[in-house]
């Protein structure tokens, strides 16, 4: 169980017309004081869902947990209607994220967990100029490069390229970019997951990792040489491995995290292994950030059927990573 001395996790509310309020309440009911967290949002958006314990600051979280879901109030412009996002609330969603980042960076919260946002709503109604949460958080933190990890007990996997067409992947992949991704992953595995010597497996780009050049040359011309170079520098990096044999149980026991070359190569295995339990983690920030691996689910909002499992796992992981980071930085 968590101790009172360690700061709580802050949960940004996301779009209040999505499933964020419902799963936040369900997470509080499940976690109790095991993972102290508070929500930044409008208490009115949680009406009739659960007892709400309004707090004036993060330091009141542990006491408030006994009375209800701790909520640090943020006034929104409009009511929340499940499944029907309000344009007037878009600016509030962005402001909550900014407040949450400030609290983490000031040490009042140990980590940030973000409930799902609607990028479309923010772009159209709040002048949001970022592809998503991750890029906005990097901007707020003043960080040029961050890395997305999908994490579950069975697998940790990082896509080297994310939301781009498959046809653009070979051009987007570069030795410098892949090395930077591996470096950020290696550092996080040490700092946030407490691994003294992380083992990283790198997938090939082409079928059968190019099959000796018959099915593609990238593995021979630069992915393999890069892995060799990193090993020569003392890193535990293996590959490039054929992606079709990298994710079965025996293979997963040989590494701590895998680097995939493109979005689906990474997300298909983890969503097959841990569809409800996968957590999105942003690596490379000066603070810990996790989120559930799903969207706002406007289609089921307000119906009481949203599954909170991914958020619960995201809160647990945020707390665990923050404690590990604090211990490693203090050592």
FIMARVEX-714736 format. One record per residue: residue in three letters; x, y, z of N, C-alpha, C, CB in turn. Coordinates in steps of 0.02 Angstrom, whole numbers, plus 50000, padded with zeros to 5 digits. Glycine has a CB too. Layout:
BEGIN
  marmi    nc1    nc2    nc3   cac1   cac2   cac3    cc1    cc2    cc3   cbc1   cbc2   cbc3
    ala      X      Y      Z      X      Y      Z      X      Y      Z      X      Y      Z
...
END
This chain:
BEGIN
  marmi    nc1    nc2    nc3   cac1   cac2   cac3    cc1    cc2    cc3   cbc1   cbc2   cbc3
    unk  50042  49940  50000  50000  50000  50000  50044  50062  50000  49952  50001  50061
    unk  50021  50115  49968  50059  50176  49963  50064  50210  50032  50027  50224  49913
    unk  50118  50248  50041  50127  50285  50103  50104  50357  50092  50200  50283  50126
    unk  50084  50389  50148  50057  50456  50144  50111  50507  50126  50025  50476  50210
    unk  50174  50492  50138  50227  50541  50126  50240  50554  50052  50290  50519  50160
    unk  50225  50506  50011  50241  50512  49940  50184  50549  49904  50252  50442  49908
    unk  50200  50596  49860  50147  50635  49827  50100  50590  49787  50176  50689  49781
    unk  50038  50609  49780  49990  50570  49742  50000  50579  49667  49919  50588  49761
    unk  49969  50535  49629  49966  50542  49556  49910  50590  49538  49955  50472  49522
    unk  49922  50632  49488  49869  50677  49465  49839  50648  49401  49897  50749  49453
    unk  49774  50647  49398  49737  50622  49340  49702  50681  49307  49686  50566  49360
    unk  49721  50698  49245  49685  50750  49209  49620  50721  49182  49729  50779  49151
    unk  49568  50762  49180  49501  50735  49169  49488  50714  49097  49451  50786  49189
    unk  49527  50739  49049  49512  50723  48980  49447  50756  48959  49509  50648  48969
    unk  49417  50731  48905  49353  50758  48883  49298  50736  48930  49338  50737  48810
    unk  49264  50783  48963  49214  50763  49013  49151  50732  48983  49194  50823  49053
    unk  49144  50735  48917  49087  50702  48885  49102  50631  48863  49064  50743  48825
    unk  49164  50610  48873  49183  50541  48859  49176  50497  48920  49254  50538  48832
    unk  49211  50442  48920  49206  50395  48976  49253  50412  49033  49220  50325  48952
    unk  49291  50466  49027  49339  50484  49078  49310  50489  49148  49371  50549  49061
    unk  49255  50527  49158  49226  50531  49225  49206  50463  49254  49166  50577  49225
    unk  49175  50422  49212  49152  50356  49236  49209  50312  49257  49111  50322  49181
    unk  49261  50308  49216  49316  50263  49233  49358  50291  49290  49360  50251  49172
    unk  49359  50357  49298  49394  50386  49356  49361  50365  49421  49396  50463  49351
    unk  49295  50367  49422  49257  50346  49481  49269  50271  49494  49181  50360  49472
    unk  49265  50231  49441  49275  50159  49450  49346  50144  49474  49262  50123  49384
    unk  49395  50182  49449  49465  50172  49471  49471  50188  49546  49513  50216  49430
    unk  49440  50243  49568  49442  50260  49639  49411  50205  49681  49405  50327  49652
    unk  49355  50178  49660  49322  50125  49698  49365  50062  49702  49254  50108  49666
    unk  49403  50049  49649  49445  49988  49648  49510  49998  49687  49461  49970  49576
    unk  49541  50055  49678  49609  50065  49705  49609  50087  49778  49646  50115  49664
    unk  49557  50123  49800  49557  50147  49868  49619  50189  49882  49552  50089  49917
    unk  49654  50173  49937  49715  50209  49954  49777  50174  49929  49719  50217  50028
    unk  49769  50118  49893  49828  50083  49869  49868  50125  49820  49807  50018  49835
    unk  49834  50164  49779  49867  50211  49734  49833  50278  49743  49863  50186  49658
    unk  49858  50320  49788  49827  50385  49798  49830  50428  49735  49861  50422  49857
    unk  49773  50451  49713  49771  50496  49655  49713  50545  49664  49764  50457  49589
    unk  49719  50601  49630  49665  50650  49629  49652  50670  49557  49682  50712  49673
    unk  49591  50690  49544  49570  50711  49478  49567  50787  49475  49501  50680  49460
    unk  49592  50816  49421  49578  50886  49407  49521  50889  49358  49642  50923  49379
    unk  49466  50921  49378  49408  50925  49335  49353  50964  49369  49384  50856  49316
    unk  49296  50965  49337  49238  51001  49364  49196  50952  49405  49196  51033  49306
    unk  49189  50964  49470  49148  50918  49510  49077  50909  49483  49144  50943  49581
    unk  49051  50960  49449  48983  50954  49422  48979  50901  49368  48961  51021  49393
    unk  49035  50886  49335  49035  50835  49283  49032  50764  49312  49097  50842  49240
    unk  49040  50760  49378  49039  50694  49411  48976  50684  49452  49100  50687  49456
    unk  48929  50729  49445  48868  50726  49485  48833  50659  49477  48820  50783  49466
    unk  48811  50631  49534  48774  50568  49536  48815  50506  49519  48715  50573  49490
    unk  48881  50515  49507  48922  50456  49491  48951  50424  49553  48978  50475  49443
    unk  48972  50466  49601  49004  50441  49661  49011  50499  49709  49073  50408  49646
    unk  49026  50485  49772  49043  50540  49817  49106  50576  49790  49055  50515  49889
    unk  49104  50642  49789  49161  50682  49768  49188  50718  49830  49141  50733  49713
    unk  49253  50712  49841  49286  50747  49896  49327  50804  49866  49332  50698  49938
    unk  49299  50864  49868  49334  50922  49839  49394  50940  49883  49286  50982  49833
    unk  49451  50949  49851  49512  50966  49887  49538  51034  49862  49567  50911  49877
    unk  49577  51067  49904  49606  51131  49885  49678  51124  49862  49603  51179  49942
    unk  49707  51064  49871  49775  51052  49850  49791  50977  49853  49824  51091  49893
    unk  49843  50955  49818  49860  50884  49816  49874  50854  49885  49920  50873  49773
    unk  49898  50895  49932  49915  50869  49998  49855  50843  50037  49947  50922  50037
    unk  49795  50859  50015  49735  50835  50049  49710  50768  50021  49680  50887  50045
    unk  49745  50740  49972  49720  50682  49937  49708  50622  49982  49767  50663  49882
    unk  49757  50605  50023  49751  50543  50061  49692  50545  50110  49816  50531  50100
    unk  49682  50602  50141  49625  50608  50187  49560  50606  50148  49630  50672  50228
    unk  49559  50639  50090  49498  50643  50050  49477  50575  50022  49506  50692  49993
    unk  49526  50531  50009  49510  50466  49981  49460  50426  50023  49574  50426  49973
    unk  49459  50441  50087  49413  50405  50132  49340  50429  50123  49435  50414  50205
    unk  49333  50489  50093  49266  50518  50087  49238  50514  50017  49268  50590  50109
    unk  49281  50506  49968  49258  50504  49899  49316  50512  49851  49207  50559  49886
    unk  49300  50520  49787  49352  50532  49737  49379  50603  49746  49323  50523  49664
    unk  49444  50609  49762  49471  50676  49771  49472  50715  49705  49543  50672  49801
    unk  49444  50775  49706  49440  50816  49646  49467  50886  49662  49368  50820  49619
    unk  49518  50906  49625  49542  50975  49627  49502  51013  49575  49621  50979  49614
    unk  49460  51060  49596  49411  51088  49549  49443  51130  49493  49362  51131  49587
    unk  49414  51123  49435  49429  51166  49378  49363  51183  49346  49479  51132  49328
    unk  49346  51246  49344  49282  51267  49317  49281  51262  49241  49266  51338  49338
    unk  49233  51225  49215  49223  51220  49143  49166  51266  49122  49208  51146  49122
    unk  49165  51283  49059  49116  51332  49034  49046  51303  49027  49139  51359  48968
    unk  49041  51238  49019  48976  51208  49005  48968  51142  49041  48967  51198  48929
    unk  48906  51119  49043  48892  51053  49071  48922  50999  49026  48816  51042  49079
    unk  48928  50940  49054  48953  50883  49015  48894  50838  48996  49006  50843  49054
    unk  48886  50826  48932  48833  50782  48908  48865  50719  48879  48788  50819  48854
    unk  48857  50662  48912  48890  50601  48888  48878  50588  48814  48866  50541  48929
    unk  48933  50577  48779  48929  50561  48708  48922  50621  48662  48872  50516  48696
    unk  48913  50681  48691  48904  50741  48650  48951  50796  48676  48829  50766  48652
    unk  49012  50797  48651  49061  50847  48675  49037  50918  48663  49128  50836  48642
    unk  49051  50961  48712  49032  51031  48707  49091  51072  48683  49006  51057  48775
    unk  49084  51109  48628  49139  51151  48604  49164  51200  48658  49118  51191  48543
    unk  49118  51222  48701  49138  51270  48753  49187  51241  48804  49076  51296  48789
    unk  49189  51174  48808  49232  51142  48858  49302  51126  48832  49200  51080  48882
    unk  49314  51136  48768  49378  51116  48739  49437  51152  48772  49379  51130  48664
    unk  49430  51218  48783  49484  51255  48814  49498  51230  48884  49468  51330  48816
    unk  49446  51211  48921  49455  51185  48988  49495  51121  48990  49389  51175  49021
    unk  49484  51078  48940  49522  51015  48936  49597  51030  48931  49498  50973  48876
    unk  49615  51078  48889  49685  51096  48880  49713  51127  48945  49694  51145  48822
    unk  49674  51170  48976  49697  51203  49038  49710  51152  49093  49645  51254  49061
    unk  49668  51101  49097  49678  51049  49149  49745  51013  49138  49620  50998  49148
    unk  49761  50997  49076  49825  50965  49063  49882  51010  49084  49832  50947  48988
    unk  49877  51073  49068  49930  51120  49088  49937  51125  49164  49916  51190  49058
    unk  49881  51127  49199  49883  51128  49272  49915  51065  49300  49813  51137  49301
    unk  49897  51009  49272  49924  50945  49296  50000  50942  49286  49890  50886  49260
    unk  50023  50964  49229  50096  50964  49216  50131  51010  49266  50111  50987  49143
    unk  50103  51068  49279  50133  51113  49327  50139  51081  49397  50093  51178  49332
    unk  50087  51046  49417  50088  51014  49484  50141  50960  49488  50019  50985  49500
    unk  50149  50921  49434  50201  50869  49434  50270  50900  49435  50193  50823  49373
    unk  50280  50950  49394  50347  50981  49389  50365  51017  49453  50349  51029  49329
    unk  50316  51040  49491  50329  51073  49555  50337  51024  49613  50274  51122  49571
    unk  50326  50959  49599  50334  50908  49650  50273  50897  49693  50390  50926  49693
    unk  50217  50930  49677  50156  50921  49716  50119  50856  49698  50109  50981  49706
    unk  50133  50830  49638  50108  50765  49616  50167  50724  49593  50055  50772  49559
    unk  50163  50659  49602  50220  50616  49586  50224  50598  49513  50217  50553  49627
    unk  50166  50596  49479  50163  50575  49410  50098  50600  49380  50169  50497  49404
    unk  50096  50599  49314  50036  50620  49278  50005  50561  49242  50053  50676  49228
    unk  49940  50552  49252  49901  50504  49213  49847  50544  49178  49870  50447  49259
    unk  49839  50533  49114  49793  50574  49075  49733  50532  49050  49829  50606  49015
    unk  49673  50557  49065  49613  50526  49036  49608  50547  48963  49550  50546  49076
    unk  49570  50510  48923  49570  50521  48850  49541  50589  48830  49530  50467  48816
    unk  49571  50618  48779  49547  50680  48749  49522  50667  48678  49603  50735  48749
    unk  49484  50713  48652  49464  50711  48582  49506  50763  48545  49387  50725  48573
    unk  49554  50740  48507  49598  50787  48471  49557  50829  48423  49653  50749  48433
    unk  49507  50799  48393  49465  50837  48345  49432  50896  48380  49411  50791  48315
    unk  49404  50885  48439  49371  50940  48475  49421  50994  48493  49337  50913  48537
    unk  49480  50975  48515  49529  51025  48536  49556  51065  48477  49587  50991  48572
    unk  49567  51031  48421  49591  51066  48362  49539  51116  48337  49609  51016  48306
    unk  49477  51094  48335  49424  51135  48306  49400  51191  48353  49365  51092  48288
    unk  49405  51181  48418  49374  51228  48464  49421  51259  48516  49318  51195  48499
    unk  49484  51236  48517  49531  51265  48566  49596  51285  48533  49544  51215  48622
    unk  49599  51284  48467  49661  51303  48432  49719  51258  48448  49678  51373  48450
    unk  49704  51196  48463  49756  51147  48482  49801  51133  48421  49725  51081  48509
    unk  49866  51144  48428  49911  51140  48371  49957  51079  48374  49953  51203  48366
    unk  49934  51025  48407  49977  50967  48417  49940  50904  48394  49998  50960  48490
    unk  49978  50854  48369  49945  50792  48347  49909  50755  48403  49996  50747  48316
    unk  49930  50766  48464  49899  50730  48519  49928  50749  48586  49905  50655  48509
    unk  49907  50712  48637  49931  50722  48705  50007  50722  48709  49903  50667  48750
    unk  50037  50672  48679  50109  50661  48687  50149  50721  48665  50131  50600  48649
    unk  50132  50746  48605  50170  50803  48578  50158  50866  48619  50150  50815  48505
    unk  50097  50874  48645  50082  50932  48687  50122  50929  48752  50006  50936  48702
    unk  50126  50870  48782  50165  50863  48843  50239  50876  48831  50155  50793  48872
    unk  50265  50853  48774  50334  50867  48757  50346  50942  48751  50354  50832  48692
    unk  50298  50977  48720  50302  51049  48713  50303  51083  48782  50244  51076  48671
    unk  50257  51062  48826  50254  51092  48892  50318  51080  48932  50195  51065  48931
    unk  50350  51023  48920  50410  51005  48957  50474  51032  48923  50415  50930  48963
    unk  50467  51059  48863  50526  51084  48828  50571  51028  48803  50565  51129  48871
    unk  50542  50972  48785  50580  50914  48762  50569  50904  48687  50558  50850  48801
    unk  50622  50892  48651  50617  50885  48578  50594  50816  48557  50683  50901  48546
    unk  50618  50764  48590  50602  50696  48569  50575  50656  48628  50664  50661  48541
    unk  50517  50626  48618  50490  50579  48666  50474  50514  48630  50426  50608  48701
    unk  50461  50463  48668  50450  50396  48641  50387  50367  48673  50512  50349  48654
    unk  50346  50336  48632  50285  50303  48657  50300  50230  48671  50228  50310  48606
    unk  50284  50209  48731  50287  50138  48750  50218  50112  48764  50334  50128  48811
    unk  50202  50053  48742  50143  50017  48763  50166  49963  48811  50103  49987  48702
    unk  50137  49963  48871  50163  49920  48923  50108  49878  48955  50197  49961  48976
    unk  50125  49816  48968  50084  49770  49006  50132  49720  49039  50030  49733  48961
    unk  50104  49678  49082  50147  49629  49116  50182  49584  49065  50107  49587  49165
    unk  50147  49568  49011  50174  49520  48963  50225  49551  48915  50118  49491  48923
    unk  50221  49616  48903  50261  49646  48850  50267  49721  48860  50231  49630  48782
    unk  50327  49746  48846  50338  49818  48838  50365  49828  48767  50388  49847  48893
    unk  50332  49871  48729  50352  49879  48659  50349  49952  48640  50308  49835  48613
    unk  50397  49973  48600  50402  50042  48577  50401  50043  48501  50467  50076  48603
    unk  50355  50080  48470  50358  50089  48397  50405  50146  48380  50287  50103  48368
    unk  50453  50134  48335  50501  50185  48316  50469  50240  48274  50559  50154  48278
    unk  50416  50222  48237  50375  50272  48202  50303  50259  48224  50383  50268  48124
    unk  50262  50312  48222  50195  50303  48251  50141  50315  48200  50186  50351  48310
    unk  50111  50373  48200  50051  50385  48160  50068  50415  48092  50003  50431  48197
    unk  50098  50373  48050  50113  50393  47982  50093  50336  47936  50188  50411  47973
    unk  50079  50350  47872  50062  50296  47825  50119  50245  47821  50047  50324  47756
    unk  50100  50183  47810  50150  50131  47805  50200  50145  47749  50117  50063  47793
    unk  50178  50176  47695  50222  50191  47639  50277  50241  47658  50182  50219  47580
    unk  50265  50280  47711  50315  50329  47733  50365  50303  47783  50280  50389  47762
    unk  50354  50244  47809  50396  50218  47863  50469  50211  47843  50369  50151  47886
    unk  50485  50180  47785  50557  50172  47768  50594  50238  47765  50563  50136  47703
    unk  50560  50291  47741  50593  50356  47737  50598  50389  47806  50554  50403  47689
    unk  50550  50376  47850  50551  50407  47916  50603  50375  47962  50482  50401  47948
    unk  50618  50311  47950  50667  50277  47992  50738  50299  47972  50660  50201  47985
    unk  50777  50318  48021  50847  50336  48009  50890  50306  48065  50857  50413  48006
    unk  50954  50295  48052  50997  50270  48106  50998  50316  48167  51069  50261  48080
    unk  51000  50382  48154  51002  50429  48210  50937  50426  48250  51013  50500  48184
    unk  50881  50422  48216  50818  50420  48251  50808  50356  48290  50762  50428  48203
    unk  50827  50300  48260  50819  50236  48295  50866  50232  48355  50833  50178  48247
    unk  50926  50257  48348  50972  50257  48405  50945  50301  48462  51042  50282  48383
    unk  50917  50358  48445  50890  50402  48496  50831  50368  48532  50867  50469  48465
    unk  50789  50333  48494  50733  50296  48524  50758  50243  48572  50690  50264  48469
    unk  50807  50205  48551  50835  50153  48594  50867  50183  48656  50886  50110  48555
    unk  50900  50239  48648  50933  50272  48705  50881  50295  48757  50975  50331  48682
    unk  50826  50325  48734  50774  50346  48780  50742  50286  48814  50720  50387  48743
    unk  50731  50233  48777  50702  50172  48806  50749  50143  48858  50688  50121  48752
    unk  50813  50138  48842  50862  50110  48889  50864  50151  48954  50932  50109  48857
    unk  50864  50216  48948  50866  50259  49007  50804  50249  49050  50873  50332  48988
    unk  50746  50245  49018  50684  50237  49057  50681  50169  49091  50624  50246  49013
    unk  50704  50117  49057  50704  50051  49088  50747  50049  49151  50728  49998  49039
    unk  50801  50089  49150  50844  50094  49209  50813  50138  49263  50913  50121  49189
    unk  50790  50198  49242  50768  50248  49289  50698  50234  49317  50769  50316  49257
    unk  50652  50213  49273  50582  50207  49292  50561  50136  49308  50539  50234  49237
    unk  50598  50087  49282  50580  50017  49294  50633  49981  49336  50570  49981  49228
    unk  50687  50015  49352  50737  49989  49398  50780  49933  49372  50703  49966  49458
    unk  50787  49927  49307  50828  49874  49277  50901  49897  49272  50801  49855  49207
    unk  50946  49857  49299  51016  49876  49299  51048  49869  49231  51054  49835  49349
    unk  51026  49820  49193  51055  49808  49126  50999  49788  49079  51110  49752  49129
    unk  50961  49835  49053  50903  49819  49012  50922  49782  48948  50866  49883  48994
    unk  50881  49733  48931  50890  49695  48868  50837  49719  48819  50884  49617  48881
    unk  50860  49746  48763  50815  49775  48713  50821  49735  48648  50832  49850  48700
    unk  50764  49712  48623  50762  49676  48559  50735  49723  48505  50717  49613  48565
    unk  50767  49723  48448  50748  49766  48392  50719  49724  48336  50809  49808  48367
    unk  50660  49742  48314  50628  49706  48259  50656  49730  48192  50551  49714  48261
    unk  50653  49686  48143  50670  49707  48075  50612  49745  48044  50688  49646  48032
    unk  50626  49778  47990  50574  49815  47954  50537  49770  47905  50605  49874  47916
    unk  50574  49727  47871  50546  49686  47818  50526  49617  47842  50596  49680  47761
    unk  50485  49580  47804  50469  49511  47823  50533  49470  47832  50424  49479  47769
    unk  50534  49429  47883  50591  49386  47898  50655  49427  47907  50601  49334  47842
    unk  50647  49490  47931  50705  49535  47940  50747  49539  47876  50749  49511  47998
    unk  50713  49541  47819  50746  49549  47755  50769  49485  47722  50803  49593  47764
    unk  50773  49431  47760  50796  49365  47735  50859  49372  47693  50740  49332  47694
    unk  50910  49401  47725  50975  49406  47692  50975  49450  47630  50997  49338  47672
    unk  50929  49498  47628  50927  49544  47571  50876  49525  47519  50993  49548  47540
    unk  50846  49466  47522  50798  49446  47472  50732  49484  47478  50784  49371  47478
    unk  50715  49505  47540  50650  49538  47551  50658  49610  47575  50610  49498  47602
    unk  50717  49637  47568  50730  49706  47590  50801  49713  47614  50681  49726  47644
    unk  50827  49773  47609  50898  49784  47624  50912  49822  47688  50929  49820  47567
    unk  50860  49852  47717  50872  49896  47775  50907  49860  47832  50807  49926  47799
    unk  50889  49798  47843  50920  49760  47898  50996  49752  47887  50888  49691  47906
    unk  51015  49740  47825  51086  49729  47809  51124  49795  47806  51093  49692  47744
    unk  51092  49847  47778  51129  49908  47765  51137  49953  47826  51096  49947  47711
    unk  51086  49953  47873  51096  49998  47930  51065  49975  47996  51070  50065  47913
    unk  51010  49937  47996  50980  49918  48060  51026  49869  48096  50910  49886  48049
    unk  51050  49818  48061  51096  49770  48091  51161  49803  48113  51111  49715  48042
    unk  51194  49842  48070  51255  49877  48092  51244  49923  48152  51283  49917  48035
    unk  51186  49955  48156  51172  49997  48214  51168  49955  48277  51107  50037  48204
    unk  51134  49899  48274  51131  49854  48332  51200  49830  48352  51085  49794  48318
    unk  51241  49813  48302  51310  49792  48317  51349  49847  48351  51346  49771  48252
    unk  51340  49909  48327  51376  49965  48356  51356  49977  48428  51364  50028  48315
    unk  51291  49972  48442  51267  49982  48510  51293  49928  48557  51191  49984  48512
    unk  51295  49866  48532  51323  49812  48573  51397  49824  48587  51314  49744  48539
    unk  51434  49849  48537  51505  49863  48546  51516  49917  48599  51536  49884  48480
    unk  51465  49959  48608  51469  50013  48658  51442  49991  48726  51431  50074  48634
    unk  51426  49926  48732  51407  49899  48796  51333  49894  48810  51437  49940  48848
    unk  51291  49909  48760  51220  49904  48769  51197  49832  48754  51183  49954  48724
    unk  51147  49810  48791  51119  49743  48778  51062  49750  48727  51094  49710  48845
    unk  51081  49754  48664  51034  49763  48609  51042  49704  48561  51045  49831  48572
    unk  50987  49670  48546  50989  49615  48499  50946  49630  48439  50966  49550  48532
    unk  50962  49599  48383  50922  49609  48323  50965  49630  48264  50868  49660  48335
    unk  50932  49642  48209  50859  49644  48199  50829  49573  48195  50842  49683  48136
    unk  50772  49565  48230  50737  49502  48232  50677  49502  48184  50714  49487  48304
    unk  50661  49446  48155  50598  49441  48117  50539  49456  48164  50590  49371  48085
    unk  50497  49502  48145  50443  49522  48189  50393  49466  48202  50406  49581  48160
    unk  50388  49419  48155  50338  49366  48163  50358  49314  48215  50326  49332  48098
    unk  50421  49316  48239  50442  49270  48291  50466  49305  48354  50497  49225  48265
    unk  50454  49370  48359  50481  49409  48414  50435  49413  48474  50496  49478  48390
    unk  50371  49396  48466  50324  49410  48519  50291  49349  48551  50271  49454  48493
    unk  50313  49289  48534  50285  49231  48568  50318  49225  48637  50296  49166  48527
    unk  50290  49183  48679  50309  49182  48750  50383  49169  48761  50269  49130  48786
    unk  50411  49120  48727  50481  49103  48737  50526  49161  48715  50500  49040  48699
    unk  50509  49193  48660  50549  49249  48636  50546  49307  48686  50525  49272  48568
    unk  50488  49320  48714  50481  49377  48759  50523  49368  48822  50408  49386  48778
    unk  50538  49308  48840  50580  49297  48900  50652  49317  48888  50577  49224  48920
    unk  50671  49331  48827  50741  49347  48812  50755  49422  48812  50760  49318  48745
    unk  50703  49463  48822  50715  49536  48823  50667  49569  48871  50706  49566  48751
    unk  50683  49631  48889  50641  49671  48935  50594  49717  48897  50685  49712  48982
    unk  50613  49738  48838  50570  49780  48796  50592  49770  48724  50575  49855  48818
    unk  50543  49780  48679  50557  49773  48608  50545  49840  48573  50512  49718  48577
    unk  50584  49851  48520  50574  49909  48478  50548  49885  48410  50640  49951  48469
    unk  50489  49908  48392  50460  49891  48327  50471  49948  48279  50384  49876  48334
    unk  50465  49934  48215  50481  49984  48165  50422  50029  48148  50505  49951  48103
    unk  50361  50005  48159  50303  50046  48142  50244  50028  48187  50284  50036  48067
    unk  50193  50070  48183  50137  50069  48229  50107  49999  48239  50083  50115  48205
    unk  50081  49969  48186  50046  49906  48195  50092  49848  48215  50010  49888  48131
    unk  50155  49852  48195  50202  49800  48214  50209  49798  48290  50270  49812  48181
    unk  50200  49855  48323  50204  49859  48396  50137  49846  48429  50230  49926  48417
    unk  50084  49876  48402  50021  49875  48437  49981  49810  48429  49979  49931  48415
    unk  49990  49776  48373  49954  49713  48365  49973  49662  48419  49968  49683  48295
    unk  50038  49651  48433  50053  49601  48484  50030  49620  48554  50127  49589  48486
    unk  50038  49684  48573  50018  49700  48642  49942  49701  48649  50047  49768  48663
    unk  49906  49721  48597  49833  49720  48603  49806  49649  48598  49802  49764  48549
    unk  49844  49604  48569  49824  49534  48569  49837  49503  48638  49863  49495  48515
    unk  49893  49521  48668  49911  49492  48733  49875  49524  48791  49986  49498  48743
    unk  49861  49589  48787  49835  49625  48846  49789  49681  48824  49892  49652  48889
    unk  49736  49663  48789  49693  49715  48758  49665  49763  48810  49637  49682  48720
    unk  49639  49737  48866  49608  49781  48916  49659  49811  48963  49557  49742  48955
    unk  49719  49782  48968  49766  49802  49020  49824  49844  48995  49793  49741  49054
    unk  49828  49856  48930  49884  49893  48904  49884  49966  48927  49884  49890  48828
    unk  49944  49993  48938  49952  50062  48961  49998  50099  48912  49981  50064  49033
    unk  49979  50159  48896  50020  50202  48854  50066  50243  48900  49976  50250  48809
    unk  50131  50239  48888  50180  50274  48929  50221  50320  48884  50226  50224  48968
    unk  50232  50381  48906  50275  50427  48868  50343  50428  48901  50245  50498  48865
    unk  50394  50407  48864  50462  50406  48888  50499  50468  48863  50499  50341  48866
    unk  50546  50492  48902  50587  50549  48882  50565  50615  48912  50587  50555  48809
    unk  50510  50615  48950  50488  50676  48985  50525  50682  49051  50411  50675  48996
    unk  50528  50742  49080  50559  50750  49146  50513  50728  49203  50580  50821  49156
    unk  50458  50698  49187  50412  50671  49236  50379  50608  49207  50357  50724  49256
    unk  50349  50569  49250  50315  50508  49229  50246  50525  49202  50310  50456  49287
    unk  50230  50498  49143  50163  50506  49115  50137  50440  49087  50163  50559  49061
    unk  50077  50421  49108  50044  50362  49081  49973  50382  49060  50043  50304  49133
    unk  49942  50338  49023  49871  50348  49005  49842  50281  48987  49863  50399  48947
    unk  49776  50275  48992  49744  50214  48967  49753  50210  48892  49669  50211  48986
    unk  49756  50149  48867  49768  50139  48795  49701  50134  48758  49810  50075  48783
    unk  49661  50187  48764  49599  50190  48726  49578  50263  48722  49543  50147  48759
    unk  49525  50277  48684  49503  50344  48674  49443  50363  48717  49485  50354  48603
    unk  49408  50416  48696  49354  50444  48736  49291  50400  48736  49336  50512  48710
    unk  49285  50357  48686  49228  50311  48681  49161  50347  48690  49234  50255  48734
    unk  49152  50400  48651  49089  50437  48655  49028  50393  48644  49089  50494  48603
    unk  49037  50339  48605  48980  50297  48588  48951  50259  48648  49000  50247  48535
    unk  48991  50249  48700  48965  50214  48759  48964  50258  48821  49006  50152  48773
    unk  48984  50321  48815  48986  50366  48873  48916  50373  48903  49014  50435  48853
    unk  48914  50372  48970  48852  50382  49005  48809  50320  49013  48813  50432  48972
    unk  48832  50264  48987  48793  50203  48991  48814  50157  49049  48798  50165  48925
    unk  48867  50175  49083  48889  50136  49141  48924  50072  49125  48831  50121  49183
    unk  48946  50063  49062  48976  50000  49042  49050  50006  49025  48939  49971  48983
    unk  49079  50066  49033  49149  50075  49016  49195  50034  49061  49168  50150  49020
    unk  49244  50002  49031  49291  49959  49068  49348  50003  49094  49319  49901  49023
    unk  49358  50006  49160  49410  50049  49188  49479  50016  49193  49390  50072  49256
    unk  49485  49955  49168  49546  49916  49181  49609  49952  49158  49541  49848  49147
    unk  49608  49979  49097  49668  50011  49071  49687  50073  49113  49659  50031  48999
    unk  49637  50111  49135  49652  50169  49178  49679  50146  49245  49589  50211  49188
    unk  49650  50094  49273  49675  50068  49337  49748  50047  49330  49632  50009  49361
    unk  49763  50011  49276  49833  49990  49265  49878  50050  49253  49837  49942  49206
    unk  49852  50102  49219  49892  50162  49205  49908  50199  49270  49855  50209  49157
    unk  49860  50203  49315  49872  50235  49380  49922  50195  49422  49806  50244  49419
    unk  49914  50130  49422  49961  50088  49459  50032  50095  49432  49939  50014  49456
    unk  50037  50094  49365  50104  50099  49335  50134  50167  49347  50100  50084  49260
    unk  50094  50220  49343  50120  50287  49355  50149  50292  49426  50064  50340  49346
    unk  50112  50266  49474  50136  50268  49544  50200  50227  49552  50082  50242  49591
    unk  50201  50168  49522  50259  50124  49528  50321  50155  49494  50244  50055  49497
    unk  50311  50182  49434  50367  50213  49399  50393  50274  49437  50346  50233  49329
    unk  50348  50314  49464  50369  50374  49500  50409  50356  49562  50308  50417  49519
    unk  50388  50305  49597  50425  50283  49657  50493  50255  49638  50384  50231  49696
    unk  50495  50217  49584  50560  50190  49562  50606  50247  49541  50550  50140  49505
    unk  50579  50295  49504  50621  50351  49482  50647  50391  49542  50580  50398  49435
    unk  50604  50403  49590  50625  50441  49649  50680  50404  49687  50565  50453  49696
    unk  50673  50338  49693  50724  50298  49727  50790  50299  49689  50700  50226  49736
    unk  50787  50292  49622  50848  50291  49582  50883  50359  49583  50833  50270  49510
    unk  50843  50412  49580  50874  50479  49579  50904  50497  49647  50822  50532  49560
    unk  50876  50467  49700  50903  50481  49767  50964  50439  49783  50849  50469  49819
    unk  50974  50385  49745  51030  50340  49760  51097  50371  49742  51021  50274  49721
END
